[in-house]
């Protein structure tokens, strides 16, 4: 039983779920603080852990040319110490209670997250509040972390899978566009970035109205809001009033078909073959997800069976979808010996043409829907997955969708839906990226 969208006392209940015995199993609530910071929580019945994520509405797609890589640079620097804690103190705080503290940067957001026992949630809230509001960003730390990031860029440049996906994005959206550029920046952009550049980016972007604090696990929403208010109230960070930043407005973004190649002395050729897909809130994304699952998201998929099992052309082959606010792609990725590239491409293109012309079978529809439903539910067994779903829903999607609603939309996909999206998407011009020996 689900009861949604009740409003009371400035805090909104987004979802209340009970089991068949009438016991509460999940309660999702949302509070907006006066400064514009949003707190979204999910109370999980029976959980002994809790995960908090601070989602910042800024990523590599928001960087001016001279700041390429600033979001990722800043993600590193916020672990280097605050007005109250040294870098070692930040590490010790979570280590000594068996917790985990980490972060990641994407094209459209940055997330700092911690997972702890429920009894230590107060500590995680305080540490992340300290990091996000009073980081020092000292010059000596900027210089030290610059070398770390340059090493990270070099490491990715030695990984053929990383190289080919970045090459694919650069071909699809253009190498100098927000979606086409690498998240980490380049050797040149990181080398030229100053401490004042990064500190200015921090002041401009890390504002309360751009932040979402998402927490899932064994918790009490009102207690979390109180602790967030105290932890993020340092240095006057929550002073003043503001409306939450609006979600990014979708604007048409061109996708550029064509071929890009990088010659590298690898043993294999890694390639990504794809087409323009759908933006993240397009209702047809559920049908496209079913199509991708049937194409290459499991060992029973068409590509795995044809490319690996029947022909032995590649060890790993898979399809994927990538959705952004104003664009998306559907792609196939694999690695093979140089002498097999032509045959592999012929096989993949033939499978894509078959899907474009005929769609999938009823058996594939049922199997793909089951795969997506099972993956969704199993992925939400822990508090970290629940937290991530809350954060993305609040920050980048049109709103929170209850799990049962997502399952309903997957189940509602028909053969005609898949056939229509396949005919449209797979008929689009091809994007191809290859990395390997000349």
SULKA-V321453 format. One record per residue. N is the residue number from 1. OMEGA is omega in radians with two decimals (999 if undefined). Layout:
# SULKA-V321453
n:N omega:OMEGA
n:N omega:OMEGA
This chain:
# SULKA-V321453
n:1 omega:-3.07
n:2 omega:3.08
n:3 omega:-3.00
n:4 omega:2.90
n:5 omega:2.99
n:6 omega:-3.08
n:7 omega:3.05
n:8 omega:2.96
n:9 omega:3.06
n:10 omega:3.10
n:11 omega:-3.07
n:12 omega:3.02
n:13 omega:-3.10
n:14 omega:-3.09
n:15 omega:3.03
n:16 omega:-3.06
n:17 omega:3.11
n:18 omega:3.04
n:19 omega:-3.08
n:20 omega:3.13
n:21 omega:3.12
n:22 omega:3.14
n:23 omega:3.12
n:24 omega:3.10
n:25 omega:-3.13
n:26 omega:3.11
n:27 omega:-3.13
n:28 omega:-3.11
n:29 omega:-3.07
n:30 omega:3.08
n:31 omega:3.04
n:32 omega:3.11
n:33 omega:-3.11
n:34 omega:-3.12
n:35 omega:3.11
n:36 omega:3.10
n:37 omega:-3.11
n:38 omega:3.08
n:39 omega:3.14
n:40 omega:-3.11
n:41 omega:2.96
n:42 omega:3.06
n:43 omega:-3.08
n:44 omega:-3.14
n:45 omega:3.07
n:46 omega:-3.14
n:47 omega:3.05
n:48 omega:3.13
n:49 omega:3.03
n:50 omega:3.12
n:51 omega:3.10
n:52 omega:3.03
n:53 omega:3.02
n:54 omega:-3.07
n:55 omega:-3.10
n:56 omega:-3.06
n:57 omega:3.09
n:58 omega:3.10
n:59 omega:-3.05
n:60 omega:3.12
n:61 omega:-3.10
n:62 omega:-3.00
n:63 omega:2.97
n:64 omega:-3.03
n:65 omega:-3.10
n:66 omega:3.11
n:67 omega:-3.13
n:68 omega:-3.10
n:69 omega:-3.08
n:70 omega:-3.14
n:71 omega:3.14
n:72 omega:3.09
n:73 omega:-3.11
n:74 omega:3.08
n:75 omega:3.10
n:76 omega:-3.00
n:77 omega:-3.13
n:78 omega:3.05
n:79 omega:-3.00
n:80 omega:3.06
n:81 omega:-3.13
n:82 omega:3.08
n:83 omega:-3.08
n:84 omega:-3.00
n:85 omega:2.99
n:86 omega:3.08
n:87 omega:3.11
n:88 omega:3.12
n:89 omega:3.12
n:90 omega:3.13
n:91 omega:-3.10
n:92 omega:-3.04
n:93 omega:-3.12
n:94 omega:-3.14
n:95 omega:-3.02
n:96 omega:3.04
n:97 omega:3.11
n:98 omega:-3.11
n:99 omega:3.12
n:100 omega:-3.14
n:101 omega:-3.09
n:102 omega:3.14
n:103 omega:3.02
n:104 omega:3.12
n:105 omega:3.07
n:106 omega:-3.11
n:107 omega:-3.05
n:108 omega:3.08
n:109 omega:3.04
n:110 omega:-3.12
n:111 omega:3.01
n:112 omega:-3.00
n:113 omega:3.11
n:114 omega:3.11
n:115 omega:-3.04
n:116 omega:2.90
n:117 omega:-3.09
n:118 omega:-3.11
n:119 omega:-3.12
n:120 omega:-3.12
n:121 omega:3.13
n:122 omega:3.14
n:123 omega:3.14
n:124 omega:3.10
n:125 omega:-3.09
n:126 omega:3.14
n:127 omega:-3.12
n:128 omega:3.06
n:129 omega:3.09
n:130 omega:-3.12
n:131 omega:-3.02
n:132 omega:-3.02
n:133 omega:-3.03
n:134 omega:3.09
n:135 omega:-3.05
n:136 omega:-3.06
n:137 omega:3.12
n:138 omega:-3.14
n:139 omega:-3.12
n:140 omega:3.10
n:141 omega:3.09
n:142 omega:-3.11
n:143 omega:3.13
n:144 omega:-3.09
n:145 omega:3.06
n:146 omega:3.14
n:147 omega:3.10
n:148 omega:-3.11
n:149 omega:3.07
n:150 omega:3.05
n:151 omega:3.12
n:152 omega:3.10
n:153 omega:3.12
n:154 omega:3.12
n:155 omega:3.11
n:156 omega:-3.13
n:157 omega:3.08
n:158 omega:-3.13
n:159 omega:-3.07
n:160 omega:3.13
n:161 omega:3.08
n:162 omega:-3.08
n:163 omega:-3.05
n:164 omega:3.11
n:165 omega:3.07
n:166 omega:3.10
n:167 omega:3.10
n:168 omega:3.12
n:169 omega:3.14
n:170 omega:3.10
n:171 omega:-3.07
n:172 omega:-3.01
n:173 omega:-3.11
n:174 omega:-3.03
n:175 omega:-3.11
n:176 omega:3.12
n:177 omega:-3.11
n:178 omega:-3.12
n:179 omega:-3.09
n:180 omega:-3.12
n:181 omega:3.09
n:182 omega:-3.13
n:183 omega:-3.04
n:184 omega:-3.04
n:185 omega:3.12
n:186 omega:3.08
n:187 omega:-3.12
n:188 omega:-3.08
n:189 omega:3.11
n:190 omega:3.13
n:191 omega:-3.08
n:192 omega:-3.03
n:193 omega:-3.11
n:194 omega:3.08
n:195 omega:3.14
n:196 omega:3.08
n:197 omega:-3.08
n:198 omega:-3.14
n:199 omega:3.09
n:200 omega:3.08
n:201 omega:3.11
n:202 omega:-3.12
n:203 omega:-3.06
n:204 omega:-2.97
n:205 omega:-3.07
n:206 omega:3.11
n:207 omega:-3.07
n:208 omega:-3.09
n:209 omega:3.12
n:210 omega:-3.05
n:211 omega:2.97
n:212 omega:3.03
n:213 omega:-3.14
n:214 omega:-3.10
n:215 omega:3.10
n:216 omega:3.11
n:217 omega:3.11
n:218 omega:-3.00
n:219 omega:2.99
n:220 omega:-3.01
n:221 omega:-3.09
n:222 omega:3.09
n:223 omega:3.12
n:224 omega:3.14
n:225 omega:3.12
n:226 omega:-3.10
n:227 omega:3.09
n:228 omega:3.13
n:229 omega:3.13
n:230 omega:-3.05
n:231 omega:-3.12
n:232 omega:3.11
n:233 omega:3.14
n:234 omega:3.02
n:235 omega:3.10
n:236 omega:-3.06
n:237 omega:-3.09
n:238 omega:3.09
n:239 omega:3.10
n:240 omega:-3.11
n:241 omega:3.12
n:242 omega:3.01
n:243 omega:3.05
n:244 omega:3.11
n:245 omega:3.13
n:246 omega:3.06
n:247 omega:-3.10
n:248 omega:3.12
n:249 omega:3.14
n:250 omega:3.03
n:251 omega:-3.10
n:252 omega:3.11
n:253 omega:-3.08
n:254 omega:3.01
n:255 omega:-3.00
n:256 omega:3.05
n:257 omega:3.12
n:258 omega:-3.08
n:259 omega:3.02
n:260 omega:-3.11
n:261 omega:3.03
n:262 omega:3.13
n:263 omega:3.13
n:264 omega:-3.12
n:265 omega:3.09
n:266 omega:3.12
n:267 omega:-3.10
n:268 omega:2.88
n:269 omega:3.03
n:270 omega:-3.10
n:271 omega:2.99
n:272 omega:3.10
n:273 omega:-3.08
n:274 omega:3.14
n:275 omega:3.03
n:276 omega:-3.12
n:277 omega:-3.07
n:278 omega:3.02
n:279 omega:-2.90
n:280 omega:-3.08
n:281 omega:3.03
n:282 omega:-3.09
n:283 omega:-3.13
n:284 omega:-3.11
n:285 omega:3.11
n:286 omega:3.07
n:287 omega:3.11
n:288 omega:3.08
n:289 omega:3.08
n:290 omega:3.11
n:291 omega:-3.14
n:292 omega:3.11
n:293 omega:3.12
n:294 omega:-3.10
n:295 omega:-3.02
n:296 omega:-3.10
n:297 omega:3.09
n:298 omega:-3.10
n:299 omega:3.08
n:300 omega:-3.08
n:301 omega:-3.10
n:302 omega:-3.07
n:303 omega:3.13
n:304 omega:-3.12
n:305 omega:-3.05
n:306 omega:-3.05
n:307 omega:-3.09
n:308 omega:-2.97
n:309 omega:-3.05
n:310 omega:-3.00
n:311 omega:3.14
n:312 omega:-3.06
n:313 omega:-3.09
n:314 omega:3.09
n:315 omega:-3.10
n:316 omega:3.04
n:317 omega:-3.12
n:318 omega:3.03
n:319 omega:-3.12
n:320 omega:2.98
n:321 omega:3.09
n:322 omega:-3.05
n:323 omega:3.03
n:324 omega:-3.05
n:325 omega:-3.04
n:326 omega:-3.13
n:327 omega:3.11
n:328 omega:3.09
n:329 omega:2.92
n:330 omega:-3.06
n:331 omega:3.03
n:332 omega:-3.12
n:333 omega:3.09
n:334 omega:3.04
n:335 omega:-3.11
n:336 omega:3.06
n:337 omega:-3.07
n:338 omega:-3.10
n:339 omega:-3.10
n:340 omega:-3.04
n:341 omega:-3.09
n:342 omega:-3.13
n:343 omega:3.13
n:344 omega:-3.14
n:345 omega:3.10
n:346 omega:-3.12
n:347 omega:-3.11
n:348 omega:-3.14
n:349 omega:3.12
n:350 omega:3.12
n:351 omega:3.10
n:352 omega:3.11
n:353 omega:3.11
n:354 omega:3.13
n:355 omega:3.13
n:356 omega:-3.08
n:357 omega:-2.96
n:358 omega:-3.07
n:359 omega:-3.13
n:360 omega:-3.13
n:361 omega:3.09
n:362 omega:3.11
n:363 omega:3.11
n:364 omega:3.10
n:365 omega:-3.12
n:366 omega:-3.11
n:367 omega:-3.12
n:368 omega:3.08
n:369 omega:3.10
n:370 omega:3.12
n:371 omega:3.14
n:372 omega:3.13
n:373 omega:-3.14
n:374 omega:3.12
n:375 omega:3.12
n:376 omega:-3.06
n:377 omega:3.13
n:378 omega:3.13
n:379 omega:-3.13
n:380 omega:-3.13
n:381 omega:-3.09
n:382 omega:-3.05
n:383 omega:-3.13
n:384 omega:3.12
n:385 omega:3.11
n:386 omega:3.12
n:387 omega:-3.11
n:388 omega:3.13
n:389 omega:3.09
n:390 omega:-3.07
n:391 omega:-3.14
n:392 omega:3.14
n:393 omega:-3.10
n:394 omega:-2.99
n:395 omega:-2.96
n:396 omega:3.14
n:397 omega:-3.09
n:398 omega:3.13
n:399 omega:-3.09
n:400 omega:3.04
n:401 omega:3.06
n:402 omega:-3.12
n:403 omega:-3.14
n:404 omega:3.12
n:405 omega:3.08
n:406 omega:3.10
n:407 omega:3.13
n:408 omega:-3.11
n:409 omega:3.07
n:410 omega:-3.12
n:411 omega:-3.08
n:412 omega:3.14
n:413 omega:-3.13
n:414 omega:3.05
n:415 omega:3.11
n:416 omega:3.10
n:417 omega:-3.12
n:418 omega:-3.13
n:419 omega:-3.12
n:420 omega:-3.12
n:421 omega:3.08
n:422 omega:-3.12
n:423 omega:-3.13
n:424 omega:-3.01
n:425 omega:-3.06
n:426 omega:3.05
n:427 omega:-3.11
n:428 omega:-3.10
n:429 omega:-2.99
n:430 omega:3.01
n:431 omega:-3.10
n:432 omega:3.05
n:433 omega:-3.14
n:434 omega:3.11
n:435 omega:3.12
n:436 omega:-3.12
n:437 omega:-3.08
n:438 omega:999
